[in-house]
């Protein structure tokens, strides 16, 4: 046979932004060999007539730092057409680390990314100290998709400064030099970049701000300069710009000193159009010849509320506490009994806790991630003439206690996703912020790539939509370029054969569900998608109709990767 695999007669959207076309895709030795009319036969052939054939998706903002050390399946991401994830974002991770500081890093990850400490303490092997050791540990494992990692500012700061670093004390010139040296060593060892956090929203499980919150400009620029001396690597910053009007200048100075690209996290974080100032910062950087991108979300960022979720609105009531040790379905059945339900509603009312019912929605099946204000629980209750608290309780007890309510806030201050549309459309943004592997009891935004295609490319009726070639280019080639993985994200000869075959008409999300499959019996939200007919990693099918095939074709990606043309010339 001429090829390992030929995907026949699909509607190819190749990741470049070019229009769709009918073509075959031939694959051999983990690479795309031909796209067009393929005469040769494959050892295996897939009939893709009527389906979209697209590159595998690259998710550059995940937190599988812990999960990747114990789990071979990087789910939920790998169930949403994602074939490469990048971890180590927001400046939090697990290397470098001295044995005495392991608990501090667990507390930080537990607080910032909602990963239970018990899960991390049981799951992490701690078979590393240096960043290089940690990357080696990832490389020894096999996965369902590829994974790349970044150097995280918080553990570097703790490693160099000890408790002073955790306490956010200023770093000396010698300490800045040491942090820069460690970061550069991590880049040379195979990390893709360096990440830091500058937001008050990131706190340890004890409520302390992240160690990097108030790091001085000299520290950030010093580390960036050391990374620049390696000639590779990207910079990633999450900031609420609480450090004052000079924060934007700090980011620009990091790029000037290093010559490296930088991405920042961008959401509509308050009512109005404040996010546009960050979009303007991207344009200002470009005018100076600097490459700054913003990572933006495919939908609102919010939390899921439910009896099993980390945020259980009934959890502190005496009525719930009385049944908390029962199986979930029995909890719901007992609490739904008329007298008990009446008592539960009275307890909620007496608690005095303000419940934002005008901003809370039934998630539904299929889940609706752009509900109208008229869909809120408060509006529904008013139309129906029922007590909103009674409706709230009834919905939480639905589906044998598995029901979830949706409280969107970021990107949703106007009751729609128009701000998200504006950010997605900007030429210097890329999809990101899925936080796959994190916030396991409150969100399941690893499904962002599926939402990007379905909501913005097919289902939205309330405003701006986008053409599918644009969306696929953003989620594959643009994200890959943003982190220097130039060997993937395009269906063209020489590129890595990461491919999705998609029934686009049937592509849909199921509601998130809670599973208990983490170490120490820990729980996490996961979410299935329907419509991914075949997901292929390095020419090997890893998922068929959303189910794992058993193949583990994913590997740790060590460092930035050249394009096929660059590789051929080297």
Steps between C-alpha positions, in 0.01 A plus 500: 500500500619851419372660822417409858165680483295676235199712595281507190265760353463722806432872509852611586539818705876502521568745784642779285170687480455396136151403381381144543564259215434135428824304520674188624764511775783246488709424809822302549742478791296742709510779241265633235637393162240629255177700495303485176417213269692207648544208262694270731328280753531501876546214740185646649251728331228720649203612293447861607241596238267758651731565796743780584868402499699747709830518688505389861436786739772657714391618846769728638348575842454192718603381845576131459826547697389246760265278300767438236718334763243232583251482213558386142179664376497878509127522519274694470714676235574193291127444450460835323722463198807624689819320400754723680469669839737748662517495877682709761291813457428785742837464670397197709651153476710242681861564393757590607431387854691413814347218705409739780303726264275238341210577732522870417471430127204270563327773702562745218362272230209402723402862548571644157376212287246320725691171507437324834806469718423136582500416129835669444664355810402148397545540125833681473805274508745787556768313308657832404662807646617706203292612205704266278418210734129580475513514119684167498221351713243615243709362216508155657122473475265435208177691442195508279612844371818706500592719795747786533596689816617843611716642779283633784600814686360411844704181559811670358453789743446264791803290404728804492357713783341247736231638728591855402389413147172354621446814708542719189804684633713687244771298330860614513707539184672170578167326546366640173811371326449157657134490393596599148763229490251235613240615247754494218615154605139385482463641150821329388375175656186511286242728657310713249501820700464681831172589672406731787191622684422860597139468612338522843264222392782248539541397863624199692257270679576705813390819327847644448569679168720320250873556566543679167221756543721798583825394335676819395556600140872438550428138591272434204728675254808331642348155457376587151846623400658172611244308297574721200863393514389146414355624170174316558198481726181697545370705793149469648344737752166505676440841657204700622718811452458580869866603512411836351523675165859382452401135468467516124841662476644216711374246248645700213833526680508122552471458123753773422756345736449145377398533137246227572122491433259550789137406552263635764168366620207716394136492611227756550561526873257781576199661340584710197782498251811512719636197315553725198793669673677162501419452131651844442812385689537216249486750216751730670741209541462408133571860399830466687582174326422286806287186489232515767189284489200468727354165594121529492213271595250332270210582732426652838702395802277400787446233761280194516286457810367167620477246780823336380682816398758685705237772537188334640248773585319263736814369667487706821133458575407272791274302268782414261745427780253243632516301175855584387632149563232331288544403134430788264166377364379433854604852605289644220203275575497584871539873446221501241244360744237775550561575866877480464495716188298765682745494789796525261354805325438664838859433604634659184277802553602537863870471420501851360742392225444701184438265209550668160199328343473766231839378374454126560373263231404139452784358292276258315557214256651596264668764715422860410807718551338821373167517679295817482419705811143375456632147564626586848343330797368832629333584168356151459360499851340839451335388174377180661380667817702270724742564784850533342661319794265207450593485134867521597471205737293292258753544223796414725326177604430400140648205310542303825722776637726517196347823365726802454414868496713749309617834638692682223676823583819583305419581134130514589428833664262604223303176501661390175837404352552806285819593687636150443419532129698824480799339668486187283490715186810704588795402278742476794300265723497122520260260674615400846412503871328159501682410824472131411603293802416777750196633688381142493196554723380834363547514121553279199638749252725243334207482258581852370627366162167328434309815603721706269390295199138433584392828659694745287503300179147359493253561783519862611192706412555814709783677318839451341599159367815383322589283204621152588842534326572804717406319822700188416803708403483677836470179705771311310760700311473829692526336841789280385688803367437692823715252695751415230366159399542562129488133402122464551167670450491475119401217267780522248794276399763473771282610790423277797203277421266618775155492346132527591225351286183677613130453436441872522121481479502253789768672707352569843580518869346283768447660841797479736495205739687435822724195514713372787816376331775717644754376757361474854153455350497861389222632279509702183260631240534353155305561182451289191461623146320327218612538140874436514503194276877449504776675693846413375831576673823452303310290248346270764130505583463567871123566514219361285151642542617657824621172650869427567648241267765398753782652296733734685670688219556819699842602624664775698605774257845620595536863409393703203469312173611623155273505198554222242688745278725611784562139602596409143753784486663422833 
